[in-house]
Amino acid sequence: MAIQYANAMGYKTVAVDVLDRQLEFAKSVGAHAIINAKTVGNLKEEIDRITGASRGVQVALTTTAAGAAYKTAFTITRSHGRVVAIGLARGHLPLTADDFVLDCKE
């Protein structure tokens, strides 16, 4: 639903996951691009290549309980960008205050 909503708002959507079946589902509901985070060399560089920018994404949406996904979301989000979490991470959340403050991310 998030992909469809973002597309309706005019955003370019890129789905990132480690499971091919999830990526195929994302593509079937309208993701402009899909990336398997396990098989891509450098996720940030691949996001930049797909989006045609070197600043990162404007908004990253996480829908997983995997803590590493939250760190990845902050890594691929541009300065003054936004990370939206749907749900909570299990266990340790690998973020520091610097992840929020240094690049003014929300």
The 8 nearest C-alpha neighbors of each residue, nearest first, counted from 0:
[[1, 3, 2, 4, 28, 5, 25, 29],
 [2, 0, 4, 3, 5, 60, 6, 12],
 [3, 1, 5, 4, 0, 6, 30, 12],
 [2, 4, 6, 0, 1, 5, 7, 29],
 [3, 5, 7, 1, 6, 2, 0, 8],
 [6, 4, 8, 2, 10, 7, 3, 1],
 [5, 7, 9, 3, 10, 8, 4, 2],
 [6, 8, 4, 9, 5, 3, 10, 2],
 [7, 9, 5, 6, 10, 4, 3, 11],
 [10, 8, 6, 7, 5, 11, 4, 12],
 [11, 9, 6, 5, 8, 12, 7, 4],
 [10, 12, 31, 6, 9, 13, 5, 50],
 [13, 11, 30, 31, 10, 2, 14, 32],
 [12, 14, 32, 33, 30, 31, 15, 11],
 [13, 15, 33, 34, 30, 32, 25, 12],
 [16, 14, 34, 35, 33, 36, 13, 22],
 [15, 17, 35, 18, 36, 22, 34, 14],
 [16, 18, 35, 36, 37, 19, 15, 21],
 [19, 17, 21, 20, 16, 22, 35, 37],
 [18, 20, 22, 21, 23, 17, 35, 16],
 [21, 19, 23, 22, 18, 24, 25, 17],
 [22, 20, 24, 19, 18, 23, 25, 16],
 [23, 21, 25, 19, 24, 20, 33, 26],
 [22, 24, 26, 20, 25, 21, 19, 27],
 [23, 25, 27, 21, 22, 26, 20, 28],
 [26, 24, 22, 28, 23, 27, 30, 21],
 [25, 27, 30, 23, 29, 24, 28, 22],
 [28, 26, 24, 25, 29, 23, 30, 22],
 [29, 27, 25, 26, 30, 24, 3, 2],
 [28, 30, 26, 27, 31, 3, 25, 2],
 [31, 29, 26, 12, 32, 25, 13, 2],
 [30, 32, 12, 13, 29, 11, 26, 33],
 [33, 31, 13, 30, 14, 12, 34, 26],
 [32, 34, 14, 13, 15, 22, 26, 30],
 [35, 33, 15, 36, 14, 16, 32, 39],
 [34, 36, 17, 16, 37, 38, 15, 39],
 [35, 37, 17, 39, 38, 16, 34, 15],
 [38, 36, 35, 17, 39, 16, 40, 18],
 [37, 39, 36, 35, 40, 17, 34, 41],
 [38, 40, 36, 41, 37, 42, 35, 34],
 [41, 39, 42, 38, 45, 37, 36, 44],
 [42, 40, 44, 43, 39, 45, 36, 46],
 [41, 43, 45, 44, 46, 39, 40, 36],
 [42, 44, 46, 75, 45, 41, 47, 74],
 [43, 45, 47, 41, 46, 42, 48, 53],
 [44, 46, 48, 42, 47, 43, 49, 41],
 [47, 45, 43, 49, 48, 44, 50, 42],
 [46, 48, 44, 53, 52, 50, 45, 49],
 [49, 47, 45, 51, 46, 50, 44, 52],
 [50, 48, 46, 47, 51, 45, 32, 52],
 [49, 51, 47, 52, 48, 46, 11, 56],
 [52, 50, 48, 49, 47, 53, 46, 54],
 [53, 51, 47, 50, 54, 55, 48, 49],
 [52, 54, 47, 55, 51, 48, 44, 50],
 [53, 55, 77, 52, 56, 47, 78, 76],
 [56, 54, 77, 76, 75, 53, 47, 57],
 [55, 57, 76, 77, 58, 75, 59, 54],
 [56, 58, 80, 77, 76, 81, 55, 59],
 [59, 57, 81, 56, 82, 80, 76, 60],
 [60, 58, 82, 72, 83, 76, 81, 61],
 [59, 61, 83, 82, 84, 58, 62, 85],
 [62, 60, 84, 63, 85, 83, 59, 69],
 [63, 61, 85, 86, 84, 60, 64, 87],
 [64, 62, 65, 61, 86, 88, 68, 87],
 [63, 65, 88, 89, 87, 66, 86, 62],
 [66, 64, 63, 67, 88, 68, 89, 69],
 [67, 65, 88, 92, 68, 69, 64, 89],
 [68, 66, 70, 69, 65, 71, 93, 92],
 [69, 67, 71, 66, 70, 65, 72, 61],
 [68, 70, 72, 71, 67, 66, 73, 61],
 [71, 69, 67, 73, 72, 68, 93, 94],
 [72, 70, 74, 68, 69, 73, 67, 75],
 [71, 73, 69, 70, 74, 75, 59, 68],
 [72, 74, 76, 70, 71, 75, 69, 82],
 [73, 75, 71, 72, 76, 70, 43, 77],
 [74, 76, 55, 43, 72, 73, 56, 71],
 [77, 75, 56, 55, 73, 74, 80, 57],
 [78, 76, 55, 54, 80, 56, 57, 79],
 [77, 79, 102, 80, 103, 104, 76, 54],
 [80, 78, 104, 103, 77, 102, 81, 105],
 [81, 79, 57, 77, 104, 78, 76, 58],
 [80, 82, 105, 58, 104, 83, 59, 57],
 [81, 83, 59, 58, 60, 105, 84, 72],
 [82, 84, 60, 59, 61, 81, 85, 58],
 [85, 83, 61, 86, 60, 62, 82, 87],
 [86, 84, 62, 61, 83, 87, 60, 63],
 [87, 85, 84, 62, 64, 63, 88, 61],
 [88, 86, 64, 89, 85, 84, 63, 62],
 [87, 89, 64, 66, 65, 90, 92, 86],
 [90, 88, 64, 65, 66, 87, 91, 92],
 [89, 91, 88, 92, 66, 65, 64, 87],
 [90, 92, 93, 66, 89, 88, 94, 67],
 [91, 93, 66, 94, 88, 90, 69, 67],
 [94, 92, 91, 70, 66, 67, 95, 69],
 [95, 93, 92, 70, 98, 96, 69, 97],
 [94, 96, 97, 98, 93, 99, 92, 100],
 [95, 97, 98, 99, 100, 94, 101, 104],
 [98, 96, 100, 95, 99, 101, 94, 102],
 [99, 97, 96, 95, 100, 94, 101, 73],
 [100, 98, 104, 97, 96, 103, 101, 105],
 [99, 101, 103, 97, 102, 98, 96, 104],
 [102, 100, 97, 103, 99, 98, 104, 96],
 [101, 103, 78, 104, 100, 79, 99, 98],
 [104, 102, 79, 100, 101, 99, 78, 105],
 [105, 103, 79, 99, 80, 102, 81, 78],
 [104, 81, 82, 99, 80, 103, 79, 83]]
